[in-house]
Amino acid sequence: MLEALEKIKSAEEQNERVKERLMAELAAYEAEKKQLLQAKKEKLKIDFSNKLSERERVLARELEDDERDLTTNAEDAIRKMEDNYQGKKEQTIEQIIERVISEYGS
């Protein structure tokens, strides 16, 4: 009977040692996985930041291109309006001169 109790006690001690070893392995595994997760989070943050920066650069270039196009179109429109104004102005002056001549003579 005493021998059986000693075997049970020895088995319990061995189980406790195995439990402690497994708990240590589990803690190490958990720490490793947490470290990997943190590294992945950091990589994702960096990747997101890089993609966001690239998108901002692309949008800024597109905005500059659009602004340049709008400026060019506005300048063209202003030139056309000025040319049209000059043409109408000269035509109107000629018509006024013709009317004055026809009414009052030369």
OpenMM code with the backbone's topology and positions (N, CA, C; nanometers):
from openmm import Vec3, app, unit

residues = "MET LEU GLU ALA LEU GLU LYS ILE LYS SER ALA GLU GLU GLN ASN GLU ARG VAL LYS GLU ARG LEU MET ALA GLU LEU ALA ALA TYR GLU ALA GLU LYS LYS GLN LEU LEU GLN ALA LYS LYS GLU LYS LEU LYS ILE ASP PHE SER ASN LYS LEU SER GLU ARG GLU ARG VAL LEU ALA ARG GLU LEU GLU ASP ASP GLU ARG ASP LEU THR THR ASN ALA GLU ASP ALA ILE ARG LYS MET GLU ASP ASN TYR GLN GLY LYS LYS GLU GLN THR ILE GLU GLN ILE ILE GLU ARG VAL ILE SER GLU TYR GLY SER".split()
positions = [
    Vec3(0.0822, -0.1191, 0.0000),
    Vec3(0.0000, 0.0000, 0.0000),
    Vec3(0.0875, 0.1266, 0.0000),
    Vec3(0.1897, 0.1259, 0.0827),
    Vec3(0.2814, 0.2388, 0.0907),
    Vec3(0.3505, 0.2594, -0.0438),
    Vec3(0.3842, 0.1494, -0.1056),
    Vec3(0.4489, 0.1564, -0.2359),
    Vec3(0.3553, 0.2198, -0.3395),
    Vec3(0.2303, 0.1864, -0.3351),
    Vec3(0.1315, 0.2418, -0.4278),
    Vec3(0.1169, 0.3913, -0.4040),
    Vec3(0.1172, 0.4335, -0.2768),
    Vec3(0.1072, 0.5759, -0.2444),
    Vec3(0.2296, 0.6515, -0.2953),
    Vec3(0.3444, 0.5899, -0.2830),
    Vec3(0.4671, 0.6533, -0.3323),
    Vec3(0.4652, 0.6659, -0.4845),
    Vec3(0.4131, 0.5631, -0.5514),
    Vec3(0.4016, 0.5694, -0.6977),
    Vec3(0.3048, 0.6800, -0.7385),
    Vec3(0.1952, 0.6923, -0.6646),
    Vec3(0.0958, 0.7967, -0.6950),
    Vec3(0.1591, 0.9340, -0.6739),
    Vec3(0.2321, 0.9495, -0.5615),
    Vec3(0.2973, 1.0773, -0.5329),
    Vec3(0.4010, 1.1093, -0.6399),
    Vec3(0.4778, 1.0095, -0.6823),
    Vec3(0.5791, 1.0284, -0.7850),
    Vec3(0.5129, 1.0678, -0.9174),
    Vec3(0.4024, 1.0022, -0.9487),
    Vec3(0.3299, 1.0330, -1.0724),
    Vec3(0.2749, 1.1753, -1.0666),
    Vec3(0.2223, 1.2156, -0.9508),
    Vec3(0.1697, 1.3519, -0.9353),
    Vec3(0.2817, 1.4547, -0.9504),
    Vec3(0.3971, 1.4270, -0.8924),
    Vec3(0.5114, 1.5183, -0.9058),
    Vec3(0.5559, 1.5277, -1.0519),
    Vec3(0.5596, 1.4121, -1.1184),
    Vec3(0.5978, 1.4113, -1.2593),
    Vec3(0.4934, 1.4889, -1.3410),
    Vec3(0.3653, 1.4685, -1.3105),
    Vec3(0.2593, 1.5425, -1.3802),
    Vec3(0.2750, 1.6931, -1.3573),
    Vec3(0.3109, 1.7300, -1.2354),
    Vec3(0.3298, 1.8725, -1.2041),
    Vec3(0.4468, 1.9295, -1.2843),
    Vec3(0.5569, 1.8546, -1.2937),
    Vec3(0.6720, 1.8995, -1.3726),
    Vec3(0.6346, 1.9132, -1.5204),
    Vec3(0.5609, 1.8150, -1.5722),
    Vec3(0.5159, 1.8203, -1.7119),
    Vec3(0.4246, 1.9410, -1.7315),
    Vec3(0.3348, 1.9621, -1.6359),
    Vec3(0.2433, 2.0771, -1.6430),
    Vec3(0.3224, 2.2082, -1.6459),
    Vec3(0.4224, 2.2201, -1.5584),
    Vec3(0.5036, 2.3421, -1.5536),
    Vec3(0.5817, 2.3616, -1.6840),
    Vec3(0.6352, 2.2521, -1.7382),
    Vec3(0.7077, 2.2609, -1.8647),
    Vec3(0.6135, 2.3034, -1.9767),
    Vec3(0.4954, 2.2409, -1.9801),
    Vec3(0.3983, 2.2762, -2.0841),
    Vec3(0.3512, 2.4219, -2.0701),
    Vec3(0.3345, 2.4676, -1.9476),
    Vec3(0.2943, 2.6063, -1.9246),
    Vec3(0.4038, 2.7023, -1.9727),
    Vec3(0.5289, 2.6648, -1.9471),
    Vec3(0.6407, 2.7479, -1.9942),
    Vec3(0.6458, 2.7493, -2.1468),
    Vec3(0.6255, 2.6330, -2.2091),
    Vec3(0.6233, 2.6263, -2.3545),
    Vec3(0.5074, 2.7092, -2.4105),
    Vec3(0.3938, 2.6994, -2.3467),
    Vec3(0.2770, 2.7755, -2.3898),
    Vec3(0.3029, 2.9260, -2.3774),
    Vec3(0.3650, 2.9678, -2.2685),
    Vec3(0.3968, 3.1100, -2.2494),
    Vec3(0.4949, 3.1572, -2.3564),
    Vec3(0.5950, 3.0734, -2.3877),
    Vec3(0.6922, 3.1090, -2.4915),
    Vec3(0.6239, 3.1164, -2.6277),
    Vec3(0.5353, 3.0211, -2.6547),
    Vec3(0.4607, 3.0203, -2.7816),
    Vec3(0.3736, 3.1457, -2.7920),
    Vec3(0.3063, 3.1794, -2.6834),
    Vec3(0.2198, 3.2973, -2.6811),
    Vec3(0.3024, 3.4251, -2.7038),
    Vec3(0.4169, 3.4346, -2.6389),
    Vec3(0.5036, 3.5515, -2.6556),
    Vec3(0.5523, 3.5627, -2.8002),
    Vec3(0.5891, 3.4487, -2.8591),
    Vec3(0.6346, 3.4486, -2.9988),
    Vec3(0.5225, 3.4950, -3.0921),
    Vec3(0.4021, 3.4430, -3.0688),
    Vec3(0.2886, 3.4812, -3.1541),
    Vec3(0.2534, 3.6293, -3.1356),
    Vec3(0.2620, 3.6791, -3.0134),
    Vec3(0.2363, 3.8209, -2.9903),
    Vec3(0.3386, 3.9064, -3.0632),
    Vec3(0.4641, 3.8637, -3.0595),
    Vec3(0.5704, 3.9370, -3.1282),
    Vec3(0.5468, 3.9364, -3.2797),
    Vec3(0.5085, 3.8199, -3.3339),
    Vec3(0.4791, 3.8118, -3.4769),
    Vec3(0.3604, 3.9007, -3.5133),
    Vec3(0.2586, 3.8990, -3.4291),
    Vec3(0.1406, 3.9823, -3.4531),
    Vec3(0.1784, 4.1298, -3.4516),
    Vec3(0.2601, 4.1691, -3.3553),
    Vec3(0.3030, 4.3088, -3.3474),
    Vec3(0.3847, 4.3479, -3.4707),
    Vec3(0.4711, 4.2583, -3.5151),
    Vec3(0.5515, 4.2856, -3.6345),
    Vec3(0.4612, 4.3007, -3.7573),
    Vec3(0.3591, 4.2156, -3.7678),
    Vec3(0.2660, 4.2254, -3.8807),
    Vec3(0.1870, 4.3557, -3.8741),
    Vec3(0.1457, 4.3941, -3.7547),
    Vec3(0.0734, 4.5214, -3.7387),
    Vec3(0.1601, 4.6381, -3.7840),
    Vec3(0.2860, 4.6377, -3.7411),
    Vec3(0.3780, 4.7455, -3.7795),
    Vec3(0.3986, 4.7481, -3.9310),
    Vec3(0.4145, 4.6298, -3.9901),
    Vec3(0.4326, 4.6227, -4.1348),
    Vec3(0.3094, 4.6760, -4.2061),
    Vec3(0.1909, 4.6389, -4.1591),
    Vec3(0.0679, 4.6883, -4.2201),
    Vec3(0.0561, 4.8396, -4.2067),
    Vec3(0.0942, 4.8935, -4.0898),
    Vec3(0.0908, 5.0385, -4.0712),
    Vec3(0.1835, 5.1079, -4.1698),
    Vec3(0.3036, 5.0535, -4.1839),
    Vec3(0.4013, 5.1119, -4.2757),
    Vec3(0.3510, 5.1018, -4.4199),
    Vec3(0.2992, 4.9836, -4.4575),
    Vec3(0.2470, 4.9654, -4.5931),
    Vec3(0.1320, 5.0624, -4.6201),
    Vec3(0.0412, 5.0749, -4.5239),
    Vec3(-0.0721, 5.1661, -4.5397),
    Vec3(-0.0234, 5.3092, -4.5540),
    Vec3(0.0699, 5.3464, -4.4707),
    Vec3(0.1243, 5.4825, -4.4759),
    Vec3(0.1911, 5.5089, -4.6110),
    Vec3(0.2670, 5.4112, -4.6608),
    Vec3(0.3328, 5.4263, -4.7906),
    Vec3(0.2304, 5.4389, -4.9030),
    Vec3(0.1274, 5.3551, -4.8984),
    Vec3(0.0246, 5.3605, -5.0027),
    Vec3(-0.0523, 5.4921, -4.9956),
    Vec3(-0.0791, 5.5379, -4.8752),
    Vec3(-0.1487, 5.6651, -4.8586),
    Vec3(-0.0633, 5.7798, -4.9126),
    Vec3(0.0647, 5.7778, -4.8822),
    Vec3(0.1552, 5.8819, -4.9323),
    Vec3(0.1616, 5.8802, -5.0848),
    Vec3(0.1703, 5.7612, -5.1415),
    Vec3(0.1746, 5.7494, -5.2875),
    Vec3(0.0446, 5.8014, -5.3490),
    Vec3(-0.0688, 5.7670, -5.2886),
    Vec3(-0.1986, 5.8134, -5.3398),
    Vec3(-0.2066, 5.9665, -5.3315),
    Vec3(-0.1563, 6.0225, -5.2221),
    Vec3(-0.1559, 6.1680, -5.2078),
    Vec3(-0.0689, 6.2322, -5.3152),
    Vec3(0.0465, 6.1714, -5.3459),
    Vec3(0.1342, 6.2251, -5.4509),
    Vec3(0.0644, 6.2200, -5.5872),
    Vec3(-0.0029, 6.1080, -5.6144),
    Vec3(-0.0737, 6.0938, -5.7419),
    Vec3(-0.1835, 6.1988, -5.7529),
    Vec3(-0.2614, 6.2134, -5.6458),
    Vec3(-0.3698, 6.3121, -5.6482),
    Vec3(-0.3158, 6.4541, -5.6611),
    Vec3(-0.2048, 6.4824, -5.5964),
    Vec3(-0.1444, 6.6158, -5.6070),
    Vec3(-0.0994, 6.6425, -5.7503),
    Vec3(-0.0377, 6.5413, -5.8144),
    Vec3(0.0036, 6.5573, -5.9550),
    Vec3(-0.1185, 6.5788, -6.0444),
    Vec3(-0.2237, 6.5002, -6.0217),
    Vec3(-0.3448, 6.5154, -6.1023),
    Vec3(-0.4056, 6.6537, -6.0819),
    Vec3(-0.4055, 6.7002, -5.9578),
    Vec3(-0.4584, 6.8327, -5.9286),
    Vec3(-0.3764, 6.9407, -5.9990),
    Vec3(-0.2453, 6.9272, -5.9959),
    Vec3(-0.1586, 7.0232, -6.0658),
    Vec3(-0.1861, 7.0221, -6.2155),
    Vec3(-0.2027, 6.9018, -6.2724),
    Vec3(-0.2326, 6.8910, -6.4153),
    Vec3(-0.3663, 6.9574, -6.4474),
    Vec3(-0.4678, 6.9294, -6.3650),
    Vec3(-0.5993, 6.9895, -6.3869),
    Vec3(-0.5927, 7.1413, -6.3741),
    Vec3(-0.5192, 7.1870, -6.2750),
    Vec3(-0.5060, 7.3313, -6.2546),
    Vec3(-0.4368, 7.3964, -6.3750),
    Vec3(-0.3328, 7.3307, -6.4247),
    Vec3(-0.2610, 7.3823, -6.5413),
    Vec3(-0.3538, 7.3863, -6.6633),
    Vec3(-0.4324, 7.2786, -6.6829),
    Vec3(-0.5272, 7.2748, -6.7951),
    Vec3(-0.6322, 7.3853, -6.7818),
    Vec3(-0.6852, 7.4013, -6.6621),
    Vec3(-0.7862, 7.5055, -6.6408),
    Vec3(-0.7283, 7.6443, -6.6651),
    Vec3(-0.6063, 7.6657, -6.6205),
    Vec3(-0.5418, 7.7953, -6.6419),
    Vec3(-0.5225, 7.8207, -6.7912),
    Vec3(-0.4761, 7.7189, -6.8619),
    Vec3(-0.4563, 7.7322, -7.0065),
    Vec3(-0.5891, 7.7602, -7.0764),
    Vec3(-0.6938, 7.6862, -7.0382),
    Vec3(-0.8248, 7.7071, -7.0994),
    Vec3(-0.8773, 7.8465, -7.0690),
    Vec3(-0.8582, 7.8934, -6.9470),
    Vec3(-0.9040, 8.0273, -6.9093),
    Vec3(-0.8278, 8.1331, -6.9881),
    Vec3(-0.6979, 8.1154, -7.0018),
    Vec3(-0.6175, 8.2116, -7.0789),
    Vec3(-0.6611, 8.2133, -7.2251),
    Vec3(-0.6882, 8.0949, -7.2813),
    Vec3(-0.7365, 8.0877, -7.4195),
    Vec3(-0.8707, 8.1585, -7.4339),
    Vec3(-0.9594, 8.1347, -7.3379),
    Vec3(-1.0918, 8.1974, -7.3423),
    Vec3(-1.0798, 8.3489, -7.3321),
    Vec3(-0.9920, 8.3965, -7.2456),
    Vec3(-0.9715, 8.5415, -7.2303),
    Vec3(-0.9171, 8.6003, -7.3603),
    Vec3(-0.8204, 8.5329, -7.4221),
    Vec3(-0.7654, 8.5814, -7.5499),
    Vec3(-0.8735, 8.5877, -7.6574),
    Vec3(-0.9562, 8.4841, -7.6642),
    Vec3(-1.0638, 8.4824, -7.7641),
    Vec3(-1.1628, 8.5960, -7.7389),
    Vec3(-1.1965, 8.6176, -7.6112),
    Vec3(-1.2891, 8.7260, -7.5784),
    Vec3(-1.2279, 8.8611, -7.6128),
    Vec3(-1.0989, 8.8780, -7.5857),
    Vec3(-1.0322, 9.0042, -7.6191),
    Vec3(-1.0277, 9.0253, -7.7699),
    Vec3(-0.9972, 8.9182, -7.8440),
    Vec3(-0.9961, 8.9281, -7.9904),
    Vec3(-1.1356, 8.9618, -8.0417),
    Vec3(-1.2359, 8.8941, -7.9872),
    Vec3(-1.3747, 8.9183, -8.0266),
    Vec3(-1.4139, 9.0622, -7.9935),
    Vec3(-1.3730, 9.1075, -7.8757),
    Vec3(-1.4024, 9.2459, -7.8342),
    Vec3(-1.3391, 9.3452, -7.9304),
    Vec3(-1.2123, 9.3214, -7.9633),
    Vec3(-1.1431, 9.4117, -8.0557),
    Vec3(-1.2130, 9.4130, -8.1919),
    Vec3(-1.2522, 9.2964, -8.2404),
    Vec3(-1.3216, 9.2881, -8.3694),
    Vec3(-1.4537, 9.3623, -8.3654),
    Vec3(-1.5311, 9.3411, -8.2605),
    Vec3(-1.6611, 9.4084, -8.2468),
    Vec3(-1.6416, 9.5587, -8.2282),
    Vec3(-1.5376, 9.5946, -8.1534),
    Vec3(-1.5102, 9.7363, -8.1282),
    Vec3(-1.4813, 9.8083, -8.2599),
    Vec3(-1.3937, 9.7490, -8.3415),
    Vec3(-1.3586, 9.8110, -8.4693),
    Vec3(-1.4800, 9.8169, -8.5617),
    Vec3(-1.5572, 9.7081, -8.5615),
    Vec3(-1.6772, 9.7039, -8.6451),
    Vec3(-1.7776, 9.8096, -8.5993),
    Vec3(-1.7952, 9.8244, -8.4680),
    Vec3(-1.8886, 9.9239, -8.4142),
    Vec3(-1.8409, 10.0653, -8.4455),
    Vec3(-1.7122, 10.0906, -8.4324),
    Vec3(-1.6573, 10.2234, -8.4637),
    Vec3(-1.6814, 10.2559, -8.6108),
    Vec3(-1.6573, 10.1594, -8.6990),
    Vec3(-1.6812, 10.1806, -8.8415),
    Vec3(-1.8281, 10.2111, -8.8693),
    Vec3(-1.9182, 10.1382, -8.8018),
    Vec3(-2.0615, 10.1621, -8.8211),
    Vec3(-2.1014, 10.3009, -8.7718),
    Vec3(-2.0452, 10.3428, -8.6600),
    Vec3(-2.0756, 10.4765, -8.6066),
    Vec3(-2.0251, 10.5827, -8.7042),
    Vec3(-1.9023, 10.5641, -8.7546),
    Vec3(-1.8456, 10.6602, -8.8496),
    Vec3(-1.9322, 10.6662, -8.9756),
    Vec3(-1.9748, 10.5521, -9.0256),
    Vec3(-2.0599, 10.5474, -9.1444),
    Vec3(-2.1920, 10.6189, -9.1205),
    Vec3(-2.2521, 10.5996, -9.0017),
    Vec3(-2.3771, 10.6651, -8.9697),
    Vec3(-2.3601, 10.8165, -8.9601),
    Vec3(-2.2519, 10.8556, -8.8947),
    Vec3(-2.2260, 10.9983, -8.8798),
    Vec3(-2.2074, 11.0597, -9.0186),
    Vec3(-2.1316, 10.9924, -9.1040),
    Vec3(-2.1071, 11.0445, -9.2389),
    Vec3(-2.2382, 11.0500, -9.3161),
    Vec3(-2.3186, 10.9423, -9.3037),
    Vec3(-2.4447, 10.9414, -9.3796),
    Vec3(-2.5410, 11.0466, -9.3277),
    Vec3(-2.5378, 11.0779, -9.1981),
    Vec3(-2.6291, 11.1776, -9.1435),
    Vec3(-2.5765, 11.3182, -9.1640),
    Vec3(-2.4505, 11.3374, -9.1406),
    Vec3(-2.3957, 11.4760, -9.1422),
    Vec3(-2.3068, 11.5043, -9.2615),
    Vec3(-2.2780, 11.4051, -9.3369),
    Vec3(-2.1896, 11.4243, -9.4508),
    Vec3(-2.0449, 11.4145, -9.4094),
    Vec3(-1.9567, 11.4199, -9.5077),
    Vec3(-1.8153, 11.4013, -9.4761),
    Vec3(-1.7515, 11.5239, -9.4230),
] * unit.nanometer
topology = app.Topology()
chain = topology.addChain("A")
for resn in residues:
    res = topology.addResidue(resn, chain)
    for name in ("N", "CA", "C"):
        topology.addAtom(name, app.Element.getBySymbol(name[0]), res)
